[in-house]
Amino acid sequence: MHRRALGFAVLFVLHVVWGGTALAAGAAAGAMPSAMDERVRACTSCHGVQGQGLNNDYFPRIAGKPAEYLFNQLTAFRDGGRTYPPMGYLVAFLPDDYLRKISQYFADLQPPYPNADQSDVTPAVLAAGQRLVTQGDPARKIPACIAVMARA
């Protein structure tokens, strides 16, 4: 099946699944929902209700990122510069002005960050890491991290 046809099919299914209840409610109330948070429901189903991301690499935090950065990512998915089929299908038929609105919506969100992970690293392990960074390990021929970074 052609990529655009498959993308249309996926969008149609998403519209029916997520928009079906809104359509029924909208018909009863006389108006369709137009708030951007309703329009980006397909985004928030993977990236979190406020774009805060999930705890994995496939669904990163998009809230608070610069709008132009988000726009570039969306157009890259749409135009084939980035490949992740679900994203490509979702944005396949969206015009630039709509992608800019989506980008600005998420750029304006500022949900709190999760608490930092707490680890139980012993002081000895921390000291060994600091030695590797600042001095390296001559016995194993490992240069200091700061020496390598200074050359870069």
Backbone torsions as a table, in degrees:
resi	resn	phi	psi	omega
1	MET	NA	139.2	-179.6
2	HIS	-63.0	144.9	-175.9
3	ARG	-55.9	-44.6	-178.3
4	ARG	-68.1	-38.8	178.9
5	ALA	-65.8	-41.1	177.4
6	LEU	-65.7	-40.6	177.7
7	GLY	-61.4	-42.9	177.9
8	PHE	-61.6	-41.6	179.9
9	ALA	-62.8	-42.9	178.7
10	VAL	-64.0	-44.7	178.9
11	LEU	-61.9	-40.2	179.0
12	PHE	-62.0	-45.0	179.3
13	VAL	-62.3	-44.3	178.2
14	LEU	-61.5	-40.3	179.1
15	HIS	-62.5	-44.3	-179.1
16	VAL	-65.8	-44.9	-178.0
17	VAL	-66.3	-51.2	-175.3
18	TRP	-86.6	-29.3	-175.7
19	GLY	-94.2	-14.1	-176.8
20	GLY	-59.0	-45.9	179.7
21	THR	-70.3	-36.2	178.4
22	ALA	-67.4	-36.5	178.5
23	LEU	-64.1	-45.9	-179.7
24	ALA	-63.7	-44.5	179.1
25	ALA	-66.3	-39.7	-179.5
26	GLY	-65.4	-39.4	179.9
27	ALA	-66.1	-38.2	179.7
28	ALA	-70.0	-38.7	-177.6
29	ALA	-85.7	-16.4	178.0
30	GLY	93.4	0.6	-179.0
31	ALA	-145.9	145.4	176.5
32	MET	-85.2	145.7	175.2
33	PRO	-64.3	136.8	-179.6
34	SER	-124.1	-0.8	-179.5
35	ALA	-64.9	141.6	-177.5
36	MET	-61.2	-30.5	179.2
37	ASP	-64.8	-27.3	173.0
38	GLU	-74.5	-36.8	-177.6
39	ARG	-69.7	-27.0	-176.7
40	VAL	-101.5	19.0	-179.2
41	ARG	-58.1	-34.9	177.4
42	ALA	-63.9	-33.4	178.3
43	CYS	-70.9	-46.8	-173.7
44	THR	-73.0	-17.6	177.2
45	SER	-65.7	-26.3	178.0
46	CYS	-107.0	-36.9	-174.2
47	HIS	-94.6	4.2	179.3
48	GLY	95.8	153.1	-173.8
49	VAL	-55.4	-36.1	178.3
50	GLN	-113.3	21.4	179.8
51	GLY	71.9	18.4	-175.9
52	GLN	-74.7	-7.6	178.2
53	GLY	83.1	166.1	176.1
54	LEU	-114.2	169.6	-176.1
55	ASN	-83.3	55.2	172.3
56	ASN	-157.1	164.1	-173.4
57	ASP	-74.3	-18.9	-176.7
58	TYR	-79.3	-22.8	-177.4
59	PHE	-128.1	73.6	-174.7
60	PRO	-74.5	168.8	174.1
61	ARG	-67.0	128.1	175.3
62	ILE	-115.0	-14.4	178.8
63	ALA	-65.9	135.9	175.3
64	GLY	80.3	-3.3	176.0
65	LYS	-73.8	153.6	178.1
66	PRO	-58.7	137.5	-177.0
67	ALA	-57.6	-40.9	-178.9
68	GLU	-65.2	-37.6	175.9
69	TYR	-61.4	-48.8	-179.9
70	LEU	-62.0	-41.7	178.0
71	PHE	-59.8	-44.6	178.9
72	ASN	-61.4	-38.9	178.9
73	GLN	-66.9	-43.3	-179.7
74	LEU	-63.9	-43.6	179.3
75	THR	-68.4	-32.2	177.1
76	ALA	-65.3	-40.9	175.6
77	PHE	-64.5	-43.9	-177.7
78	ARG	-64.7	-43.5	-173.0
79	ASP	-92.1	1.1	175.3
80	GLY	92.6	4.1	177.0
81	GLY	-70.5	-28.2	173.1
82	ARG	-122.1	146.4	-177.1
83	THR	-123.9	110.0	167.7
84	TYR	-150.2	100.2	-169.6
85	PRO	-46.2	-44.8	179.7
86	PRO	-58.5	-40.2	178.1
87	MET	-68.3	-43.9	179.5
88	GLY	-57.9	-41.7	-179.4
89	TYR	-68.2	-38.2	-177.6
90	LEU	-67.8	-32.8	-176.1
91	VAL	-107.1	4.6	-173.4
92	ALA	-53.5	-36.3	-174.1
93	PHE	-113.9	12.6	-177.2
94	LEU	-89.4	131.1	-179.6
95	PRO	-76.2	162.8	-177.9
96	ASP	-54.7	-43.5	-176.4
97	ASP	-63.5	-35.5	177.8
98	TYR	-71.0	-40.3	177.3
99	LEU	-63.2	-34.9	176.3
100	ARG	-65.5	-39.1	178.2
101	LYS	-64.6	-43.3	177.5
102	ILE	-61.5	-44.8	-179.4
103	SER	-60.9	-44.7	-179.5
104	GLN	-66.9	-37.3	178.1
105	TYR	-56.6	-50.5	-178.5
106	PHE	-73.0	-31.3	177.7
107	ALA	-63.5	-33.5	-178.1
108	ASP	-78.6	-16.6	-179.7
109	LEU	-78.1	140.6	179.0
110	GLN	-136.7	62.0	177.8
111	PRO	-68.4	155.8	-179.7
112	PRO	-65.6	151.2	175.1
113	TYR	-79.5	150.9	177.4
114	PRO	-68.6	160.9	176.4
115	ASN	-62.2	144.0	179.1
116	ALA	-64.3	145.8	176.6
117	ASP	-62.5	138.0	176.3
118	GLN	-103.6	127.7	178.7
119	SER	-118.6	155.4	-179.8
120	ASP	-102.5	64.6	179.2
121	VAL	-88.4	132.1	-178.7
122	THR	-73.4	155.8	176.8
123	PRO	-58.4	-32.2	179.7
124	ALA	-65.7	-41.3	179.0
125	VAL	-67.2	-42.0	177.1
126	LEU	-61.3	-41.9	179.1
127	ALA	-64.6	-40.4	178.4
128	ALA	-64.1	-40.2	177.4
129	GLY	-64.4	-41.0	178.6
130	GLN	-64.0	-38.8	177.3
131	ARG	-63.2	-42.3	178.7
132	LEU	-61.6	-41.2	-179.2
133	VAL	-66.5	-46.3	-172.3
134	THR	-90.4	-31.3	-174.7
135	GLN	-122.3	-19.0	-174.4
136	GLY	77.9	-163.6	177.0
137	ASP	-137.5	90.8	-176.8
138	PRO	-57.8	-32.3	-179.0
139	ALA	-63.6	-32.5	178.9
140	ARG	-104.3	9.1	179.1
141	LYS	58.0	43.3	176.9
142	ILE	-105.3	118.0	179.2
143	PRO	-72.4	158.9	176.4
144	ALA	-64.7	139.8	179.0
145	CYS	-58.8	-39.0	-178.3
146	ILE	-66.8	-29.3	178.1
147	ALA	-69.6	-40.5	179.8
148	VAL	-68.2	-41.6	-178.3
149	MET	-67.3	-34.2	-179.4
150	ALA	-66.5	-30.4	179.0
151	ARG	-77.7	-25.0	-174.8
152	ALA	-71.5	NA	NA
